[in-house]
């Protein structure tokens, strides 16, 4: 009986620690993605805006994600497995990440700087409105 109780307590503590690690990873990735969405929004060339939108996507999907582009760079390296994967238990955050991902993808399809900037602004808005970001108390860039 004692062994079962100890096993249960260790399991609960381990699960709590894992959740905290995933939550911190998602927070860091969201913060970095948000920073790059803002950089894309204020970029003065389409090439620069596209580069930062690739960074947004890479942070959201992670290195194993289908939209991941290693050639574009990995500003979230070492922060987690991708914000979507790390936030899998938070459906509200997942929804906002998917909106930001769609906006970033849309921006990559345009060659008009103003359109790319508008899509970047939408992505930044979705990423800036996440409860994970608000709970963290600020950005880490």
C-alpha positions as CSV (number, residue, x, y, z in Angstrom):
1,X,0.0,0.0,0.0
2,X,2.8,2.4,0.9
3,X,4.6,1.6,-2.4
4,X,1.4,2.3,-4.4
5,X,1.0,5.6,-2.6
6,X,4.6,6.6,-3.2
7,X,4.4,5.6,-6.8
8,X,1.2,7.7,-7.2
9,X,2.8,10.8,-5.5
10,X,5.9,10.5,-7.7
11,X,3.7,10.2,-10.8
12,X,1.8,13.3,-9.9
13,X,4.9,15.3,-9.2
14,X,6.5,14.2,-12.4
15,X,3.4,15.1,-14.4
16,X,3.3,18.5,-12.7
17,X,7.0,19.1,-13.5
18,X,6.5,18.1,-17.1
19,X,3.6,20.4,-17.5
20,X,5.6,23.3,-16.0
21,X,8.4,22.6,-18.4
22,X,6.1,22.4,-21.4
23,X,4.3,25.6,-20.3
24,X,7.6,27.5,-20.0
25,X,8.7,26.2,-23.4
26,X,5.5,27.4,-25.0
27,X,5.8,30.7,-23.3
28,X,9.4,31.2,-24.5
29,X,8.5,30.1,-28.1
30,X,5.4,32.4,-28.2
31,X,7.5,35.3,-26.9
32,X,10.1,34.7,-29.6
33,X,7.5,34.2,-32.3
34,X,5.7,37.4,-31.3
35,X,9.0,39.3,-31.4
36,X,9.6,38.1,-35.0
37,X,6.1,38.9,-36.0
38,X,6.7,42.4,-34.9
39,X,10.0,42.5,-36.8
40,X,8.2,41.3,-39.9
41,X,5.5,44.0,-39.4
42,X,8.2,46.7,-39.3
43,X,10.5,45.3,-42.0
44,X,11.3,47.6,-44.8
45,X,11.8,44.9,-47.5
46,X,9.7,41.9,-48.4
47,X,12.7,39.6,-48.0
48,X,13.3,40.7,-44.4
49,X,9.6,40.4,-43.6
50,X,9.5,36.9,-45.1
51,X,12.5,35.9,-43.2
52,X,10.9,36.9,-39.9
53,X,7.6,35.2,-40.8
54,X,9.6,32.0,-41.4
55,X,11.0,32.5,-37.9
56,X,7.4,32.8,-36.6
57,X,6.4,29.6,-38.3
58,X,9.5,27.8,-37.1
59,X,8.8,28.7,-33.5
60,X,5.2,27.7,-33.7
61,X,5.6,24.3,-35.5
62,X,9.1,23.3,-34.2
63,X,11.8,21.4,-36.0
64,X,9.5,18.4,-36.7
65,X,6.6,20.5,-38.0
66,X,5.6,20.2,-41.6
67,X,6.1,23.9,-42.3
68,X,9.5,24.0,-40.7
69,X,12.2,25.6,-42.8
70,X,15.7,25.0,-41.4
71,X,17.2,27.3,-44.1
72,X,15.3,30.2,-42.7
73,X,16.9,29.9,-39.3
74,X,15.8,28.7,-35.9
75,X,15.4,31.5,-33.3
76,X,13.6,29.2,-30.9
77,X,16.3,26.6,-30.9
78,X,16.6,25.1,-27.4
79,X,13.3,26.6,-26.2
80,X,11.1,23.5,-26.8
81,X,9.6,21.3,-29.5
82,X,7.5,24.1,-31.1
83,X,4.8,26.1,-29.4
84,X,2.0,24.1,-30.9
85,X,3.4,20.8,-29.6
86,X,4.4,22.3,-26.2
87,X,0.9,23.8,-25.7
88,X,-1.0,20.7,-26.7
89,X,-2.9,20.6,-23.4
90,X,-4.1,24.2,-23.8
91,X,-6.8,24.4,-26.5
92,X,-7.2,28.2,-26.2
93,X,-3.5,28.7,-26.8
94,X,-3.5,26.2,-29.6
95,X,-6.3,28.1,-31.3
96,X,-4.4,31.4,-31.1
97,X,-1.2,29.7,-32.4
98,X,-3.1,28.3,-35.3
99,X,-4.4,31.7,-36.2
100,X,-0.9,33.2,-36.0
101,X,0.4,30.4,-38.1
102,X,-2.2,30.9,-40.8
103,X,-1.5,34.7,-40.8
104,X,2.3,34.0,-41.1
105,X,1.7,31.6,-44.0
106,X,-0.5,34.1,-45.7
107,X,2.2,36.8,-45.5
108,X,4.7,34.4,-47.1
109,X,2.4,34.1,-50.1
110,X,2.5,37.8,-50.9
111,X,5.2,39.9,-52.6
112,X,3.6,43.2,-51.7
113,X,5.3,44.6,-48.6
114,X,2.1,46.3,-47.2
115,X,0.2,43.0,-47.4
116,X,3.1,41.1,-45.8
117,X,3.2,43.7,-43.0
118,X,-0.6,43.5,-42.5
119,X,-0.4,39.7,-42.1
120,X,2.6,40.0,-39.8
121,X,0.5,42.4,-37.7
122,X,-2.3,39.9,-37.5
123,X,0.1,37.2,-36.4
124,X,1.6,39.5,-33.8
125,X,-1.8,40.3,-32.5
126,X,-2.7,36.7,-32.1
127,X,0.6,35.9,-30.4
128,X,0.4,38.9,-28.2
129,X,-3.1,38.0,-27.0
130,X,-2.1,34.6,-25.6
131,X,-2.9,33.8,-22.0
132,X,0.5,32.2,-21.8
133,X,2.2,35.4,-22.7
134,X,0.2,37.5,-20.3
135,X,0.8,35.1,-17.5
136,X,4.6,35.2,-18.0
137,X,4.7,38.9,-17.2
138,X,6.6,40.0,-20.2
139,X,8.8,39.1,-23.1
140,X,12.3,37.5,-23.2
141,X,14.0,38.9,-26.2
